[in-house]
Amino acid sequence: MTDKPKPITVWAAMVHAPFKKVIAFDLLFLGLGAFIGAGIITAVLIK
């Protein structure tokens, strides 16, 4: 019986980033979004 090579899935081809780096970027953009959202809400309330 011969072993066939496993086909490369979409996930295996796309995901190369380490998990900690993904979480760091996620928290960074979450923080930026919170500041931008707070600024927009402040601008709306002050008008």
ROSE-768266 format. One line per 8 residues: their letters; for each residue z, x, y of N, C-alpha, C. Coordinates in steps of 0.1 Angstrom, whole numbers, plus 5000, padded with zeros to 4 digits. Each point is the difference from the previous one (the first is absolute). Example, Ala and Ser with C-alpha at 12.3 -4.5 7.8 and 13.67 -1.06 7.14 Angstrom:
BEGIN
AS = 5078/5132/4943/5000/4991/5012/5000/5009/5012 | 4993/4996/5011/5000/5009/5011/5008/4992/5011
//
This chain:
BEGIN
MTDKPKPI = 5000/5008/4988/5000/4992/5012/5000/5009/5013 | 4991/4997/5008/4999/5009/5012/5007/4993/5012 | 5006/5009/5008/5007/4995/5012/4990/4999/5012 | 4999/4988/5005/4991/4998/5012/5008/5003/5012 | 4994/5007/5010/5008/5002/5013/5002/4987/5007 | 5012/4998/5006/5003/4988/5007/4992/4999/5013 | 4995/4988/5002/4992/4999/5013/5010/5000/5012 | 4996/5006/5011/5008/5001/5012/5000/4986/5006
TVWAAMVH = 5012/4995/5002/5001/4987/5006/5000/5001/5015 | 4998/4989/5007/5000/5000/5015/5013/5006/5005 | 5011/4996/4994/5014/5004/5005/5001/5015/4998 | 4996/5005/4989/5001/5015/4998/4991/5008/5010 | 4989/4994/5003/4991/5007/5010/5005/4999/5014 | 5007/4989/5004/5004/4998/5013/5014/5006/5004 | 5010/4999/4991/5013/5003/5003/5003/5015/4997 | 5001/5008/5011/5003/5014/4998/5012/5004/5009
APFKKVIA = 5006/4991/5008/5010/5004/5009/5014/4999/4993 | 5009/5009/5003/5013/4999/4994/5008/4989/5006 | 5009/4994/4992/5007/4988/5004/5008/5001/5013 | 5007/5012/5001/5008/5002/5012/4992/5000/5013 | 4988/5006/4999/4991/5000/5012/4995/4986/5004 | 4998/4992/4990/4995/4986/5002/5012/4992/5007 | 5012/5002/4995/5011/4993/5006/5003/5005/5014 | 4998/5013/5003/5002/5006/5013/4990/4993/5010
FDLLFLGL = 4987/5000/4996/4990/4993/5009/5003/4986/5002 | 5005/4993/4989/5003/4986/5001/5011/4997/5010 | 5011/5009/5000/5011/4998/5009/4995/5004/5014 | 4992/5010/5002/4995/5004/5013/4993/4988/5006 | 4990/4994/4993/4992/4989/5006/5008/4988/5002 | 5010/4998/4991/5010/4988/5002/5007/5002/5013 | 5005/5012/5003/5007/5003/5012/4991/4998/5012 | 4988/5005/5000/4991/4999/5011/4997/4985/5002
GAFIGAGI = 4998/4992/4990/4997/4986/5001/5012/4993/5006 | 5012/5004/4997/5012/4993/5006/5001/5003/5015 | 4997/5013/5004/5000/5003/5014/4989/4992/5008 | 4988/4999/4994/4989/4993/5006/5003/4985/5001 | 5005/4995/4989/5004/4986/5000/5011/4997/5010 | 5010/5008/5001/5011/4998/5010/4994/5001/5014 | 4990/5009/5003/4994/5001/5013/4992/4987/5003 | 4993/4995/4991/4992/4988/5002/5009/4988/5003
ITAVLIK = 5011/4999/4992/5009/4989/5002/5007/5001/5014 | 5004/5012/5003/5006/5002/5014/4991/4996/5011 | 4987/5005/4999/4990/4996/5010/4998/4985/5001 | 5000/4993/4989/4998/4986/5000/5013/4993/5006 | 5012/5005/4997/5012/4993/5005/5002/5002/5015 | 4996/5012/5005/5002/5003/5014/4991/4992/5009 | 4988/4997/4995/4990/4993/5009/5006/4987/5005
//
